[in-house]
Amino acid sequence: MRMKYGVMAALLLGVGVAHAQNKAVEAQFWMDLATSAMSIPGMPDDMMESGMMSQMMGGNAFGSTKGPMGQMGKSLDTALWLRAKPAGIEGSHGIPAELRLGPTLPLLPPKVERARGERDSGPDEVPEKPKGRILFYWGCGENVRPGQPRVLDFAKADFAEYGRFMTGRHVADRGAKSQPGRSVWPNEKDRRRVPKDGSFVGGHALSGDGVPASFKFAVAEAYDFMPKIAMTTRGEPAASITVGWNAVSNAQAYFLNAMGARGESEMIIWSSSEEPDPGWGLMTYLSPANIQKFLKERVILPPATQQCVIPKGIFANVEGAMVSMIAYGPELNLSHPPRPPKAEPSWQPEWVARVRVKSTGMTMLGMGDEDTAPRSQRRSRSSREDMPTQVEREMPQNSGREEDGGGVGIPDAGQMLRGIFGR
């Protein structure tokens, strides 16, 4: 009997695998759009987006859309995958004239290089255990809530306790990646930045060896680069601090977190979540499904929100405190042929494409009643009227290689610890 059930299970598994293979698409294209702004009193936008700040952020390279803050201004990362060309190709992305980068962008397979500063670890090398404490607060409001802060003392904590302390929601990366088998922009051939007046709206077309001739599509205004976030802060660190921002067109939700150091041995962390989530995994693109999920869980802020109060005294006597925020944009999923309303299990598109959009901002705390927005945004805080968007049906995944789904996870411990207390 056991053998009988084992054979049946194997047959069913085989059917599932074959079904997944039949549904695989021939080509997939990812497009990540990001807008980043740093609000510093008296510093013009042009200085933030070019010159000194641009050099500090490392110029234009693939990956500028990643992380909580990319390069200032507008950034674009794209990646093409072809089933028939596992090594990638030298392709071309035909773009609208409104992007102001010419008629096409070259797509190239990324070079696999050893990371700068990377070296083999010796057998006797033991990471130094950090010292000090992390204090974590959460929620918007005038006063610190009962049960806060959550405290992690490195002198007493082991890795398991660190894991419990830092656990938070996270999502898989479902966007453009620079990895073997994909053809990407920007690349070594073209490192131009997106002009500040560049727009992604209009017709797009992909071409190259193995690219389906039908790979053409249009992007509507709802999925263009989002406006900059213009942040303001009111209040002193010893008191409550009100963080305000402009209504960002097409924003689906917002999230904020702040960090600062008190002396050399104490790190203060705060997030706008109503639940104890530091938000390490939330300062990135979120799918429409996860936006709705996290809104229901009161982890991210509704799109009508335009201010959040950091409770009194959290950042008193804290040096270099910064607050970051993200406006989650809509997501566009395309396929050819378009997915029918009631698709049969055997339905298979020739190609699929995804556009993701976000806007991030950052400013300093403890600057008093300052309008920390860049000058150009102080003159005009109004952004385009919010446009109702209809997010399309989730596109088929590429052989299950990318899965979306908000979960609970622990950020990279080594990376986090290296960033704490300068170690």
RODO-2510 file (C-alpha; in nm, 4 decimals, decimal comma):
residues 423
     n   res          X          Y          Z
     1     m     0,0000     0,0000     0,0000
     2     r     0,2825     0,2397     0,0860
     3     m     0,4440     0,1711    -0,2489
     4     k     0,1133     0,2389    -0,4228
     5     y     0,0758     0,5793    -0,2580
     6     g     0,4421     0,6565    -0,3241
     7     v     0,4004     0,5875    -0,6951
     8     m     0,0846     0,8008    -0,7054
     9     a     0,2637     1,0904    -0,5338
    10     a     0,5520     1,0670    -0,7773
    11     l     0,3152     1,0707    -1,0726
    12     l     0,1311     1,3730    -0,9364
    13     l     0,4594     1,5527    -0,8756
    14     g     0,5663     1,4779    -1,2314
    15     v     0,2399     1,6159    -1,3650
    16     g     0,2872     1,9345    -1,1605
    17     v     0,6408     1,9836    -1,2890
    18     a     0,5340     1,9269    -1,6485
    19     h     0,2463     2,1713    -1,6041
    20     a     0,4830     2,4370    -1,4665
    21     q     0,7181     2,3834    -1,7610
    22     n     0,4325     2,4192    -2,0099
    23     k     0,3356     2,7523    -1,8533
    24     a     0,6884     2,8956    -1,8740
    25     v     0,7174     3,2147    -2,0787
    26     e     0,9838     3,2738    -2,3422
    27     a     1,0877     3,6233    -2,2364
    28     q     1,0581     3,8433    -1,9303
    29     f     1,1435     4,2106    -1,8773
    30     w     1,1681     4,3937    -1,5461
    31     m     1,1656     4,7736    -1,5062
    32     d     1,2238     4,9398    -1,1687
    33     l     1,1657     5,3163    -1,1408
    34     a     1,2720     5,5161    -0,8361
    35     t     1,2755     5,8794    -0,7257
    36     s     1,4939     5,9838    -0,4316
    37     a     1,5190     6,3158    -0,2509
    38     m     1,7132     6,4420     0,0505
    39     s     1,5562     6,7415     0,2234
    40     i     1,8256     6,9709     0,3666
    41     p     1,7536     7,3381     0,4464
    42     g     1,9111     7,5819     0,2053
    43     m     2,0484     7,3187    -0,0315
    44     p     1,9118     7,3519    -0,3876
    45     d     1,7809     7,0494    -0,5768
    46     d     2,0509     7,0828    -0,8428
    47     m     2,3246     7,0379    -0,5840
    48     m     2,1524     6,7318    -0,4422
    49     e     2,1093     6,5639    -0,7794
    50     s     2,4476     6,6461    -0,9273
    51     g     2,7870     6,7598    -0,8223
    52     m     2,8846     6,6855    -0,4642
    53     m     2,5901     6,4666    -0,3648
    54     s     2,5986     6,2678    -0,6887
    55     q     2,9662     6,1936    -0,6333
    56     m     2,8977     6,0890    -0,2761
    57     m     2,6308     5,8462    -0,3957
    58     g     2,8706     5,6902    -0,6465
    59     g     2,7369     5,8097    -0,9822
    60     n     2,5068     5,6008    -1,2021
    61     a     2,5294     5,2229    -1,1969
    62     f     2,2878     4,9342    -1,1928
    63     g     2,1214     4,9024    -0,8544
    64     s     2,0505     5,2720    -0,7980
    65     t     1,6836     5,1854    -0,7456
    66     k     1,7649     4,9406    -0,4662
    67     g     1,7777     5,0027    -0,0951
    68     p     1,6104     5,2736     0,1121
    69     m     1,7915     5,5578    -0,0684
    70     g     1,9377     5,5442    -0,4167
    71     q     2,1076     5,8273    -0,6005
    72     m     1,9294     6,1599    -0,5832
    73     g     1,6731     6,2269    -0,8531
    74     k     1,5326     5,9648    -1,0907
    75     s     1,6780     5,6170    -1,1345
    76     l     1,5952     5,3294    -1,3664
    77     d     1,7072     4,9647    -1,3617
    78     t     1,5972     4,7218    -1,6333
    79     a     1,6703     4,3536    -1,6954
    80     l     1,5775     4,1176    -1,9801
    81     w     1,5684     3,7356    -1,9611
    82     l     1,5272     3,5028    -2,2583
    83     r     1,4657     3,1315    -2,2219
    84     a     1,6447     3,0559    -2,5491
    85     k     1,9528     3,2629    -2,4551
    86     p     2,0710     3,1518    -2,1095
    87     a     2,3903     3,3578    -2,1348
    88     g     2,2041     3,6789    -2,2152
    89     i     2,2302     3,8917    -2,5281
    90     e     2,3294     4,2359    -2,6473
    91     g     1,9799     4,3748    -2,6918
    92     s     1,8090     4,7074    -2,7295
    93     h     1,5277     4,8786    -2,5413
    94     g     1,3393     5,1263    -2,7561
    95     i     1,2189     5,4081    -2,5304
    96     p     0,9835     5,7059    -2,5614
    97     a     1,1329     6,0407    -2,6566
    98     e     0,9998     6,1806    -2,3269
    99     l     1,2650     5,9840    -2,1362
   100     r     1,5228     6,2150    -2,2979
   101     l     1,7886     5,9453    -2,3342
   102     g     1,7738     5,9028    -2,7107
   103     p     1,5803     5,6412    -2,9080
   104     t     1,7224     5,3297    -2,7388
   105     l     1,9038     5,1979    -2,4328
   106     p     2,1574     4,9163    -2,4815
   107     l     2,1013     4,5966    -2,2837
   108     l     2,4136     4,3970    -2,1941
   109     p     2,4892     4,0875    -1,9842
   110     p     2,6556     4,2006    -1,6603
   111     k     3,0217     4,1282    -1,5992
   112     v     3,0833     3,8991    -1,3055
   113     e     3,3411     4,0717    -1,0917
   114     r     3,4725     4,0144    -0,7454
   115     a     3,3381     4,2770    -0,5078
   116     r     3,5799     4,5510    -0,4049
   117     g     3,7500     4,4788    -0,0769
   118     e     3,6412     4,1151    -0,0846
   119     r     3,9020     3,8738     0,0472
   120     d     3,9217     3,5237     0,1780
   121     s     3,8712     3,4924     0,5501
   122     g     4,1521     3,3356     0,7411
   123     p     4,0848     3,0445     0,9726
   124     d     4,1701     3,2488     1,2818
   125     e     3,9539     3,5511     1,1980
   126     v     3,6701     3,5949     1,4472
   127     p     3,4270     3,8863     1,4111
   128     e     3,4459     4,1274     1,6989
   129     k     3,1329     4,1181     1,9086
   130     p     2,9697     4,4623     1,9078
   131     k     2,9205     4,6504     2,2303
   132     g     2,6401     4,8711     2,3451
   133     r     2,2623     4,8629     2,3140
   134     i     1,9887     4,9084     2,0576
   135     l     1,6637     5,0733     2,1685
   136     f     1,3669     5,0190     1,9398
   137     y     1,0459     5,2276     1,9459
   138     w     0,7481     5,2179     1,7124
   139     g     0,4242     5,3977     1,6283
   140     c     0,3182     5,7556     1,5536
   141     g     0,2044     5,9681     1,8487
   142     e     0,3015     6,2291     2,1059
   143     n     0,4122     5,9880     2,3789
   144     v     0,6058     5,6639     2,4037
   145     r     0,3641     5,3748     2,4464
   146     p     0,3636     5,1242     2,7330
   147     g     0,6052     4,8371     2,6818
   148     q     0,8545     5,0441     2,4850
   149     p     1,1375     5,0531     2,4094
   150     r     1,2434     4,7044     2,3188
   151     v     1,6092     4,6801     2,4264
   152     l     1,8916     4,4642     2,2941
   153     d     2,2071     4,4607     2,5056
   154     f     2,4957     4,3119     2,3079
   155     a     2,6856     4,2299     2,6256
   156     k     2,4108     3,9854     2,7205
   157     a     2,2438     3,8884     2,3913
   158     d     2,3217     3,5833     2,1820
   159     f     2,2439     3,5446     1,8139
   160     a     1,9018     3,3935     1,8828
   161     e     1,8023     3,6949     2,0927
   162     y     1,9321     3,9269     1,8223
   163     g     1,7175     3,7395     1,5717
   164     r     1,4051     3,7770     1,7830
   165     f     1,4775     4,1451     1,8357
   166     m     1,5329     4,2306     1,4707
   167     t     1,2667     4,0074     1,3138
   168     g     1,0353     4,1947     1,0813
   169     r     0,8377     4,1655     0,7632
   170     h     1,0213     4,1187     0,4370
   171     v     0,9376     4,0573     0,0732
   172     a     1,1183     3,8767    -0,2044
   173     d     1,2800     4,0882    -0,4738
   174     r     1,0597     4,0541    -0,7824
   175     g     1,2259     4,3151    -0,9976
   176     a     1,5286     4,3897    -1,2124
   177     k     1,8448     4,2056    -1,1072
   178     s     2,1958     4,2188    -1,2472
   179     q     2,2929     3,8539    -1,2600
   180     p     2,4204     3,6000    -1,5134
   181     g     2,1638     3,5202    -1,7795
   182     r     2,0089     3,8663    -1,7866
   183     s     2,0788     4,1697    -2,0027
   184     v     2,0657     4,4938    -1,8060
   185     w     2,0725     4,8718    -1,8181
   186     p     2,2587     5,0763    -1,6992
   187     n     2,5795     4,8968    -1,7918
   188     e     2,9446     4,9577    -1,8807
   189     k     2,8432     5,0854    -2,2248
   190     d     2,5873     5,3375    -2,1033
   191     r     2,5911     5,4913    -1,7548
   192     r     2,3837     5,8000    -1,8273
   193     r     2,1456     5,9205    -1,5599
   194     v     1,7761     5,9747    -1,6162
   195     p     1,7251     6,3521    -1,6632
   196     k     1,5137     6,5214    -1,3992
   197     d     1,2481     6,5953    -1,6626
   198     g     1,2608     6,2434    -1,8089
   199     s     0,9348     6,0468    -1,8333
   200     f     0,8756     5,6735    -1,8791
   201     v     0,5319     5,7294    -2,0337
   202     g     0,4854     5,6115    -2,3912
   203     g     0,5720     5,3254    -2,6223
   204     h     0,8484     5,0744    -2,5511
   205     a     0,9928     4,7974    -2,7712
   206     l     1,2590     4,5311    -2,7150
   207     s     1,4778     4,3859    -2,9871
   208     g     1,7748     4,1543    -3,0223
   209     d     1,8654     3,7947    -3,0931
   210     g     1,5889     3,5730    -2,9557
   211     v     1,3578     3,8590    -2,8522
   212     p     0,9985     3,8023    -2,9693
   213     a     0,9026     4,0468    -3,2444
   214     s     0,5823     4,1190    -3,0519
   215     f     0,7663     4,2530    -2,7457
   216     k     0,6136     4,5990    -2,7583
   217     f     0,4032     4,7763    -2,4960
   218     a     0,2963     5,1152    -2,3649
   219     v     0,3324     5,2631    -2,0158
   220     a     0,0587     5,4959    -1,8920
   221     e     0,1073     5,8051    -1,6758
   222     a     0,0013     5,6222    -1,3593
   223     y     0,3245     5,4171    -1,3794
   224     d     0,5641     5,7047    -1,4524
   225     f     0,8348     5,8215    -1,2116
   226     m     0,6694     5,9398    -0,8919
   227     p     0,7197     6,2972    -0,7657
   228     k     0,9838     6,3705    -0,5030
   229     i     0,8943     6,3472    -0,1378
   230     a     0,9316     6,6889     0,0261
   231     m     0,9756     6,6305     0,3985
   232     t     0,9459     6,8786     0,6861
   233     t     1,0192     6,8422     1,0575
   234     r     0,8830     7,0465     1,3486
   235     g     0,9985     7,0142     1,7064
   236     e     1,3137     6,9511     1,9050
   237     p     1,4558     6,6038     1,9797
   238     a     1,3759     6,6387     2,3502
   239     a     1,0110     6,6894     2,2556
   240     s     0,7898     6,5173     2,0027
   241     i     0,8853     6,5719     1,6388
   242     t     0,6236     6,6066     1,3672
   243     v     0,7385     6,4757     1,0307
   244     g     0,5270     6,6021     0,7423
   245     w     0,5349     6,5463     0,3679
   246     n     0,3561     6,6370     0,0455
   247     a     0,0808     6,4200    -0,1001
   248     v     0,2716     6,2105    -0,3538
   249     s     0,0781     6,1333    -0,6707
   250     n    -0,0127     5,7665    -0,7133
   251     a     0,1216     5,6705    -0,3696
   252     q    -0,0488     5,3561    -0,2432
   253     a     0,0931     5,3791     0,1124
   254     y     0,3828     5,5219     0,3168
   255     f     0,6349     5,4003     0,5732
   256     l     0,8961     5,5830     0,7862
   257     n     1,1838     5,4854     1,0083
   258     a     1,4534     5,6809     1,1905
   259     m     1,7924     5,6073     1,3422
   260     g     2,0451     5,7913     1,5533
   261     a     2,3322     5,7314     1,7974
   262     r     2,3482     5,8407     2,1589
   263     g     2,7144     5,8527     2,2422
   264     e     2,9299     5,5639     2,1213
   265     s     2,7352     5,2773     2,2698
   266     e     2,3658     5,3291     2,2045
   267     m     2,1663     5,3123     1,8831
   268     i     1,8075     5,4422     1,8706
   269     i     1,5649     5,3019     1,6126
   270     w     1,2048     5,4057     1,5492
   271     s     0,9460     5,3080     1,2894
   272     s     0,6005     5,4388     1,2000
   273     s     0,4459     5,0904     1,2206
   274     e     0,1662     5,0293     1,4718
   275     e     0,3208     4,6866     1,5227
   276     p     0,6769     4,6291     1,6501
   277     d     0,8440     4,6060     1,3105
   278     p     1,1705     4,7972     1,2516
   279     g     1,0981     4,7994     0,8786
   280     w     1,4326     4,6812     0,7426
   281     g     1,2484     4,4754     0,4828
   282     l     0,9874     4,7417     0,4038
   283     m     1,2007     5,0201     0,2545
   284     t     1,1640     4,8683    -0,0910
   285     y     0,9042     4,7957    -0,3571
   286     l     0,5890     4,6199    -0,2385
   287     s     0,3464     4,4274    -0,4560
   288     p    -0,0190     4,5377    -0,4570
   289     a    -0,1114     4,2299    -0,2543
   290     n     0,1467     4,3054     0,0141
   291     i     0,0465     4,6709     0,0287
   292     q    -0,3096     4,5682     0,1068
   293     k    -0,1919     4,3074     0,3565
   294     f     0,0390     4,5433     0,5449
   295     l    -0,2226     4,8188     0,5477
   296     k    -0,4644     4,5796     0,7186
   297     e    -0,1920     4,4872     0,9669
   298     r    -0,1315     4,8616     1,0333
   299     v     0,2347     4,8266     0,9468
   300     i     0,2328     5,0895     0,6708
   301     l     0,0419     5,4183     0,6562
   302     p    -0,2659     5,4825     0,4359
   303     p    -0,2104     5,6999     0,1255
   304     a    -0,4100     5,9924     0,2687
   305     t    -0,1578     6,0318     0,5546
   306     q     0,0638     6,3410     0,5395
   307     q     0,2284     6,3515     0,8805
   308     c     0,3511     6,1286     1,1615
   309     v     0,4635     6,2333     1,5099
   310     i     0,7778     6,0752     1,6548
   311     p     0,7106     6,0358     2,0308
   312     k     0,8614     6,2721     2,2849
   313     g     1,2199     6,2246     2,3959
   314     i     1,3138     5,9254     2,1810
   315     f     1,5939     6,1145     2,0085
   316     a     1,6946     6,3437     2,2962
   317     n     2,0734     6,3890     2,3077
   318     v     2,1071     6,1819     1,9908
   319     e     2,3661     6,2761     1,7309
   320     g     2,3076     6,2609     1,3570
   321     a     1,9517     6,1329     1,3707
   322     m     1,7973     6,0820     1,0277
   323     v     1,4448     5,9870     0,9235
   324     s     1,3773     5,8049     0,5987
   325     m     1,0489     5,7325     0,4274
   326     i     0,9079     5,5581     0,1238
   327     a     0,5991     5,6142    -0,0886
   328     y     0,4944     5,2853    -0,2435
   329     g     0,3812     5,3220    -0,6034
   330     p     0,1578     5,1056    -0,8201
   331     e     0,2746     4,8056    -1,0191
   332     l     0,2070     4,7324    -1,3860
   333     n     0,2078     4,3730    -1,5121
   334     l     0,1866     4,3101    -1,8854
   335     s     0,1763     4,0033    -2,1066
   336     h     0,1335     3,9083    -2,4707
   337     p    -0,1192     3,7989    -2,5497
   338     p    -0,3020     3,9725    -2,2642
   339     r    -0,4255     3,7382    -1,9949
   340     p    -0,7963     3,6568    -2,0475
   341     p    -1,0343     3,7341    -1,7594
   342     k    -1,0895     3,3603    -1,7134
   343     a    -0,7681     3,2079    -1,8374
   344     e    -0,7575     2,8333    -1,8970
   345     p    -0,4863     2,6347    -1,7170
   346     s    -0,3168     2,5826    -2,0519
   347     w    -0,2985     2,9565    -2,1265
   348     q     0,0593     3,0640    -2,1929
   349     p     0,1838     3,4133    -2,2819
   350     e     0,4738     3,4674    -2,5175
   351     w     0,6284     3,7302    -2,2916
   352     v     0,5642     3,9130    -1,9667
   353     a     0,6857     4,2452    -1,8272
   354     r     0,6646     4,4286    -1,4957
   355     v     0,7010     4,7962    -1,3989
   356     r     0,7512     4,8881    -1,0320
   357     v     0,7550     5,2424    -0,8959
   358     k     0,8559     5,4047    -0,5656
   359     s     0,9702     5,7356    -0,4197
   360     t     1,1958     5,7741    -0,1155
   361     g     1,2982     6,0676     0,0997
   362     m     1,5333     6,1454     0,3856
   363     t     1,5888     6,4366     0,6209
   364     m     1,7645     6,5225     0,9469
   365     l     1,6037     6,5426     1,2877
   366     g     1,6800     6,7994     1,5517
   367     m     1,6870     7,1020     1,3250
   368     g     1,4035     7,2788     1,5053
   369     d     1,0980     7,4138     1,3265
   370     e     1,2626     7,3901     0,9886
   371     d     1,1139     7,3425     0,6471
   372     t     1,3658     7,0837     0,5352
   373     a     1,2257     7,0421     0,1865
   374     p     1,4437     7,1455    -0,1089
   375     r     1,3850     7,5046    -0,2223
   376     s     1,2019     7,4162    -0,5415
   377     q     0,9518     7,2086    -0,3468
   378     r     0,8976     7,4791    -0,0874
   379     r     0,7748     7,7014    -0,3678
   380     s     0,5190     7,4439    -0,4744
   381     r     0,4102     7,1598    -0,2537
   382     s     0,1190     7,0527    -0,4701
   383     s     0,1751     6,7390    -0,6753
   384     r    -0,0463     6,6042    -0,9459
   385     e    -0,3907     6,4990    -0,8322
   386     d    -0,3959     6,1358    -0,7323
   387     m    -0,5024     5,9238    -1,0250
   388     p    -0,7071     5,6105    -0,9622
   389     t    -0,5059     5,3107    -1,0746
   390     q    -0,6108     4,9589    -1,1557
   391     v    -0,3279     4,7172    -1,0920
   392     e    -0,3302     4,4423    -1,3466
   393     r    -0,3480     4,0735    -1,2680
   394     e    -0,0268     3,9186    -1,1369
   395     m     0,1832     3,7973    -1,4234
   396     p     0,3038     3,4351    -1,4499
   397     q     0,6295     3,3620    -1,2777
   398     n     0,9370     3,2342    -1,4526
   399     s     0,9518     2,8657    -1,3576
   400     g     0,8942     2,9621    -0,9974
   401     r     1,2259     3,1410    -0,9762
   402     e     1,0754     3,4466    -0,8158
   403     e     0,8089     3,4277    -0,5526
   404     d     0,6276     3,7195    -0,4017
   405     g     0,4879     3,7024    -0,0580
   406     g     0,5345     3,9150     0,2454
   407     g     0,6767     3,7211     0,5327
   408     v     0,8594     3,7624     0,8560
   409     g     1,2343     3,7407     0,8447
   410     i     1,5639     3,8564     0,9882
   411     p     1,7854     4,1019     0,7993
   412     d     2,1437     4,0066     0,7231
   413     a     2,2942     4,0020     1,0709
   414     g     2,6497     4,0649     0,9579
   415     q     2,5550     4,3650     0,7493
   416     m     2,3441     4,5133     1,0271
   417     l     2,6086     4,4666     1,2935
   418     r     2,8787     4,6178     1,0734
   419     g     2,6632     4,9277     1,0456
   420     i     2,6137     4,9661     1,4182
   421     f     2,8634     5,1684     1,6195
   422     g     3,0934     5,1949     1,3174
   423     r     3,1971     4,8293     1,3167
***
